[in-house]
């Protein structure tokens, strides 16, 4: 969550500041009350917005909590609308405070609509999880608006460690949604022991047990990233000093929350421990949002005026460019192929649409973050110099925010409208590409694309999980196929544009080890790809039609790889690169053809 630049708090009246502060407190209370009502499983009040035809509920503690939740939501909505109007009157519409408040209105309307429906009808679990997701976003928006009113009179640049804070923020957001899913589905009692279930590390029980155990493992990942982020913040000389204190507090509250989560199991899921668990989780979210909001240092991040105007004209095309449509198209095709192969035909249309929407959003968001992190080298490479960030069509802050929002929305769509397993794999793929590959491996080792290539390999597994709700042997084969195919495909392309990578010093294999070593590795990984494609036939999963087609495709792939090995030049490297694209599409097409029983 990047802060605005400029003297953002000038001209803001004390009344607007107090109203924003009041809204912040009431929004936090709103989420807490809503969670407690769900934990206590309070029955609905017939006749919403009344309760049993009365403005005040009967003398029942649960109904009074639900009524207070409604009243709080109404007050938050009224104050937000009034505050947005006052801010608009006092400031310009482009002022950061006004813009942030204006963005809260549609979120609040959707959240209120879902809450109203929940009050009069039993909604599906996925809708209630979306209600929680919107509530957390609303809290973050109000908190950011409050932070913008308290800035000193300086321009702002992001601290170096702020990127890690934002990464942690996304992980905690997804972690809270997974906890909400457990509460809504009643999966909390599926595993009555802690830290592991009686069945071991990964039980083979029902869906509720898998969700429960997955949430616990996710907690370990979040704790590790939180600890590392705290370490980075304390070593960062550019960070605003209060950020260290807020991050430390967030880590401590998270550890306390984990302890309460364990107590939740030990106390046989008493309602008070569930309520405290929820309150602490929301508190961690609020603390991290605040740490992100104030992670600034004096400086300037303003782009030249003419570039800002250019960016305004670029509009939606610049954001589409950030998503890298060519890469997204490849991932969408492999996701679709995974669905068709899993379904043995055309999958359910509604499921297909939601899966593709989630895939496009998450993949596009990951590509936008890749552009954000690589903006320093993209401007110096001929093939990437015309991307939106090097051209100044969007600012780094806009690119980062756009990427985070797209990933969160994509994972949310997958989790809520497809299934949690598909959502989890989607989140893992985005994390692998943006953090493991882009932030770590790409500039650290010549084996970057070997390990980082797993990011694209998750796409067909997402498609398979979307249809089946599980991961089977053939899904693992689809993963391994892309994982082994990625190195020869990518290294062939790097050989074509080798001077670009040499200029910016990215340690791709051809740059560090030379062309001779690269062509040898291309042959090796081509053979590994061929071996993976034969696994389904060896196991009897796919039939002779698939095997016959793959023998032809593999023969051509090996021929081109060996020819490049003997005669390494750009023309042959480009030919191998172009064929490898067609090879992957055709391999998936053959699998789908075979699974559908041939020509029907």
N, C-alpha and C positions, 0 to 999 in steps of 0.2 A: 504494500500500500504506500505508494510514493506521495510525499507531501507536495503541495503547490509551491511555486517559487513566487517571490514578490512580497510586498508588505500586506499580508493577507488579513490582518486583523484591524487595519485602519478603517474607521467609519462604522464599526459595529457597535450598536448601542448596548448599554448594560442590560436592557430588557431582553434583547434577543439572546444574549449570552446566558442569562438566567433561565430563559425558556428552554434553551438547548440543554442546559445542565439538568433541568427538571425532567425533560423528555428522556435523557439518558438514564436517569435513575428509575423512572417509571418503565422504560423498555426492559431494563435488567430485571425488574420485579415482574414484569409481564411474562418473561421466559421462565422465571423460577416458578411462578404460580401455575403456569400452564403445565410445566413438568410435574409438579406436585399433584395436580389434578389427575394427570395420566397415571402416575405411580399409584395413587389411591384408588384409581378406577372409579371415579365419581360418576354416577349415572347422569344422563343429560336432563336438563330442565325443559320439559315440554313447553312449547309456545314461545321460543326465542324470538325477540330479545327479552320477553317476559319470562318468568319462572312460575309455572303452574298458574298462569293468568295474573300474576302479581308482580309489582316492581321489585319487591323484596322477597327473597326466598323463604321457605319454611325454616324453622329453627333446627337446621341440620348442618354440622360443621363442614361436611363435604360440599353441600350445595352452596354454602356461603363462600367457600374458597372459589368455586366455579363462578359464582356471581361477581366476586371481586376481580377475577380474571377478566370477565367481560367488561366491567366498569373500567379497569385499567386500560384495556385495549381501546375503549371508546375515548378515554381521556388522552391517551397517546396520539390517537388519530386527530382529534380536534386541535391539540397543542401543536402538532407537527404542521398541520395546514396553516394555522395562524402564524407560526414562526416562519414558515417558508414565505408567506405573503409579506410579513414585516421585513424579512431579509431582502426580498426582491425590491421592496419600496426604498429601503435604505441604501442598498448596494446595487451593483449591476448583475445581470443574469449570468455573466461570465465569471463573477467572483466565486472563488472556491467554496465558500460557506454556502452561498445560494445554490450553486450547482449540486453540492452534496445533499442539501436539504430537499431539493427538487427530486433527486433520485430516490429519496425515501418514500415518496408518495405512491408511485406504482407498486413498489414492494409491499407497502402497508396495505394497499387495496387488495392485492392478491392474497396476502396473508389473512386479512380480515374475512375475505370471501371463503377461504378454506376453513377458517375457524367457525364461521357462521354455519357452513354446511355440516361441520363436525358436531355442532350443537343440536342439530335437528335430525341428523341421520348418522348411522355408523358407516364411516368412510373406510375404504381399503387402507391397509397399513402403509402403502407407498405414498398415499396422499398425506397422511399424518407426518411421515418423515419429511416430506416437502414442506409442511407447515413449520417444522423445527428448522429446516434449512433456511427458509425465508426469515424466520425470527432472528437467527444468528446474523444474517446479512444486515437486517434492519439495525440491530444493536451496533454492528461495526460501522454502519453509515452514520448513525447519530454520534457515535464516539469520535469518528473522524471529523465531523462537523465541529464538535466541541474542541477538538485539538486545534483545528484551524483558527479558532477564535482566540487562542492563547499563545500564538507565536510571537516572538520578539520581532522588532522592526529590522529584519535582515532577509536576504534571499536565502534559499535553501538548496543544498545538494545532499544527496543520500550518502550516508556513511557506508563504508565498504561492507561491513557485516550486515547491513540492512537486508541484503538479499537472502541471507540465511534466516533472518527473522521472518521474512515473508514466506519462505519455504516451510518453516515450522508452523506458521499460521495456517497454511493450506492443509498440512497434515493433521493438525488439531481439529480443524473444521471437519474433515472426513472422519476422524476418529469419533467426534461427538455424534455425527450422523449414524455411524455404525452402532454406537451405544443406544441412540434413539430407536434404531431398527430392532435391537434386542428387546427393548422395553415394549415397543408396539406389538411385536409378534409373540411375546411371552416366552422368548427363548432364554430368558435369564436363568430359569431353573433346569435347563436341559443338561447342564453339567454341574452336579452338586458338590464338586470338590475344587480346590484351588491350590497351586496354580494350574495343575493339569487335570484332565478328566480321568476317570478310572481306566479308560481304554488306552491311554498313553499320549504320546506327543501329538498325533493327528488321528483322532478317532474316526471310525468309519460308520458313525451313527447317522441320525437323520439330519435334515437341513438345519434345524434349530441348534443342534449341538455343534455343527461346523461353524455357524455364524458366531456362536458363543466363544469357541476356541480361537477363531480368527480375530475376534475383537481383543482377546488377551495378547495374542502375538503382535497385533497392531500397536498395543500399548507399549510393548518393549521397543518397537521401532521408533515410536514417537518420543519415548524417554531418551533413547540414544541420540536422536537428532536434536532434541531440546538441550541435552547436555553439551553436545558439540557446538551448538549455536551460542550457548552461554560462554563457552571457552573462546569462541571467535569474537564475541562482543567484548570480553574483558581484555583481549589482546589488541583490539582495534583502537588506535589512537585518534581516529577521526570521528568516533561515535560520540553523540551527545551523552554526557556522564549519567543523567538520570536513567537512560536506557538500561544500564547495567543493573541498577537496583530493581527495575520493573521485570527484567528478564530473570533475575535471581528469584524474585517473588513468584513469577509464573512457574518456574521449575519446582520450587518448594510446594506450591499449591498442587501441581500435577502429581508429585510424589505422594502427597497427602491423599489426593483423589484416588490414586492407585491402591493405597492402603485401605481406604473406605470401600473400594471395589472388592477387595479381598474379604473385608468384614461383611460385605453384602452376602457373600457365599457362606461364610462362617456362621452368620446369624440367621441362616435359612431364609434369606431375602426378606428381612423385616422392612416394613415400609419406610421407617425413619432412615435406615442406611441407604436405601435407594434414593430418597429425597436429597440427602446430604451429598451423595455421589453426583447427582445431577447438578446441584448448586455449585459444587466445586469445579465441575467440568465447564460450566458457563463462565465461572470466574476466571479460569485459565484462558479461555477465549478472549474475554474482555481485557485481561492484562497483556496478552500478546498483541491485540489490536492497538492498544495504547503504546506499547513499546515500538511497534512499527510506525505509528503516527509521529513519534517524536525522534525517530532515528535519523536525525539530520545534523549537518554541520554548516557553519557560515560559508557561503560561496555563491555560485550562480549556476543554474542549469538552463538558463534561457537560451533558445536557439536564435540565430539571427532573424530579424524581423521578416526579411523576404522569404526565409524558409518556412516560417510559421504561416505566412499567407499561402505559400505553395501547398503546405500540408492541409490547409482548410479547403483548397480547391480539390485536392486529391480525393477526399471523402472516403467512401466505402471501398474504392478500388485499392487504396493503400492497405487497408486492413485485410482484404482478400490476399494481397501480395504477401503480407506477413505470414499468412497461413500456409504459403507454399503449395498452391493447388496441385502441382504435379506430384509431389510426394504424398499429399492427402489422397489423391486419386488412386495411387498404388496401394495404400493401406486400406482404402475402402473396398477395392476390388478383392484383396486377400481376405478381408473380413467377410464380405459377401460370399466368397468361395467357401470359407469355413462354415458358414451357415447352410449353404446348399449341400455341402458334403455331409454335414451332420444330419440334416433333415431328409437326405436321400431324395431331394427334389426341392421345389420352390417353398421356402418357409412361409409362415403366416405373415401376411402383408403388414399388419400393424406392428408385429414384433420386428420385422425387417426395417420398417421406417424408423422406429425408435432406436434400433441398434445403429443404423447408419447416421442418424442425427448425433447420437452420442459419440460415435467414432470420429465424425468430421469435426465436431467441437473440440474433443480432447486432442486429436492429432494436430488440428490447426493451432490450438493453444500452445502445444509443445513446440511446434515450429516457430511460433511467435516468440517464445522465450529463447529458443535457439538463436533467432535473429537478434534478440536483445543482448544476449551474452557475447555473441560473435560480431557485434557491430564494429568493433575496432579493426578486425581483420577483413570484414566484408567490404569496407570502404577502400581497401588496398588490393583487392582481387578483381581482375577484369570481369569475371563471370558473375560476381555478386555486387559489383559497385552500383548497379542500378536498382537494387532492392529498396524498399520504402525507407528504411532507417538511414543508409548512406546518402540517399537523395534528400533527406530532411522532410519527407512527406508525413512522417509521424515522429513524435518525440520518443526518447527512450522510456520515459515514464508511461506514455500512452501504450507503447508496445508491451511493456511488462504487465501493466494492468489488464490489457486485452488478453494476453496469454493466460494469466491466472484465472480470469473470469471464464474464459472458454474451457479450460481444463476442469474447473469446478462444476460448471454447467454440464459438461460432457459426462463426467463421472456421476453427477446427480441423476441425469437422464438414464444412464445405464443402470444405476442401482435401483431407482424408483420404478422405472417403466419396463425394464428388461428383467434383471435379477441381480442380487448382490454379488454373486461370483463374477459375472461379466463386468460389473462396476469395479470390483477389486482388481481384476486383471487390467482393466483400462487404466486405473490409477497407477498401477505398477508400471505399465508401459510408458506412461507420461513421465513418471518419476525417473525411470531408467534413462530415458532420452535426455531430459533436461538436466538432471543432477549427475547421474553416473557417467553418461557419455559426454555431454556438453561441458558441464562444470568441472569434471574431474579427468576423465580419460583422454579427451581429445587433445589436450595440450600437454599431457604428461607422459605418454608412452606411444611407441610405434605400433602397439597392438590395440590401439584405441578402437578400431572398427571391428576387431574380432569380438571383444567383450561387449562393446557398445551396440553391436549389431543385434543383440537380443531385443532391443527396443522395438524394431519393426517386426520381429518374430512373434510378438504377442498378438498381432492383429487377427490372424486366423483362429487363434485360441479363443479370443473374445467372441468371434462368430460362432464357434462350436459351443462355448459355454452359454451363449445367448439362447441357443436352441435346446440344448440338453440339460443345462443347469449343472454340468459336471465337466471334468477333463478326462478324456479317455486316451487310449494308446494312439489312435490316429491323430488326435489333436496334438499330442507330443511330437508325432512325426511331422506335422505341418510346421510346428515351431522349429524343429531341428532343420527342416528343409530351408527355411529362410535364414536361420542362424548360420548355416554352412555356406549358403549361396551369397550372403552379403559381402564377405571379404573379396572373392574374385570379382564380383560385380563392381564394388567400390574401387578397388585398386586399379582395375582397368580404366575407370574414369579418371582417377588421379594421374595415371600415366599420360592421359590426353591433355590435362591442364597442369602438368607438373610444375611449370614455372610459377604459377599462381601460389601454389603451396610452398615452394621454396622461398618466394618473396616474403611471405608472412611468417615463416618459421614453424608451421604446424608440423609436428613430427609424424607425418604419415609414413608408412613403410617405404615407399619409393624415395622419399626425401632423406630418410635416416640410413636405410640399408642399401639403397641403390636399386637400379632397374633389374639387374641379374637376380638378386635375392627375391625381388617382388614377383618376377615371372615364375620363379620356382615355387613360391608360396601360392600363387594363383593355381598352378597345376595341382598342388596338394589339396587345396580346399575344393577344387573342382571334383577331384576324386571323392572327397568326403561328401560332397553334395550328391554325387551319383550313388554312393553307398546308401545314403538316407532315402533316396527315392525308391530303392529296391526293398526296403524294409516291409512296406505293406504287402508286397507280393510274396516275400518269404514267409510272413506270418499268415498269409491267406486272407488278409482283410480286403484286398483289391484283386481283381481278376486279370485275365490274359489281355484284354483290350488295353488296360492301363499299362501293363508291362510292355507290350509291343510298342506303344507310343513312346514310352519313356526311354526305351532302348535307342530309338532313333534320335530323340532330343539329346540324350546323354552323349551319344557318339559325336554329334555336331559340337556340343559344348567342349568335349575333350579335344577334338580336332583343333578348334580355335585356340584353346589354352596352350596346347603343345606347339602350335604354329607361332603364337606370340612368344613362347619360350625360346624357340630357335631364332626368331627374327623380331626382336622387340622394337616396334616403331609405333607412332601415333595412330596411323591408319588401322593397323591390326588391333591395337588396343581399343580404338573406338568401335571397331567391328564386333569385338568380343563384348564390349559394354552394351551395345545395342541388342545383340543376340541374347544376352543374359536377361534383359527385360522381357523379351518375347518368351524365353525359356520358362520363366516363372509363371507367366500367365497361362502358357500352354500346359504346364505341369498341373496346375490347379484345375484347369479345364478338363484334363484327362481324368483326374480324380473324381470330379463331379459327374462326368459322363459315365464312369464305371459304377459309381454309387447309385446312379439313377437307373442302372440296368441296361445301359446302352441306348440305342435309338428306340424311342417309345412312340 
